[in-house]
């Protein structure tokens, strides 16, 4: 984790249904992109400056590449340097 001071913490329920429209072989990959897009839109942070924790990644991939969850709940910590960390609450 980044060791900067916290500026803002929010809990988001991220819908991953848009990822289910992609091909079955790419659903988990698409779900990570949907997650980044949703966090970027709600926190006004660039997608390239969003850091996703390993546990969140493992939660998305837990049921395999083809069978993803329809939504997940994550905590987003927005830091002063313009980055955001996505972790489990």
Residue, then its C-alpha position, 0 to 999 in steps of 0.5 A: x500500500x502507498x504510505x501517503x496521508x488519506x484524503x477520502x474514503x468511500x465504499x462503493x457497490x460496483x455492478x459488474x453486469x457490463x462484463x457479462x456482455x463480453x465473451x465468456x473467455x474474457x469476463x474476468x478481464x473485462x470485470x477488472x476494466x469495468x471496476x477501474x472505469x466505475x472507480x474512475x468515474x466516481x472518484x475523478x481519478x485517472x484509470x492509470x492511477x488506480x491501484x487494485x489490491x490483490x484480494x479484490x483481484x482474487x475475489x473477481x477471479x474466485x469463480x473462474x474466468x467465465x463465471x464472475x459475480x454480478x456486483x462487488x463491494x469495495x472501499x476506495x481510498x483516495x490519496x492526496x497525490x491523485x491516486x486511488x487504492x481499491x481494497x475490500x471493506 
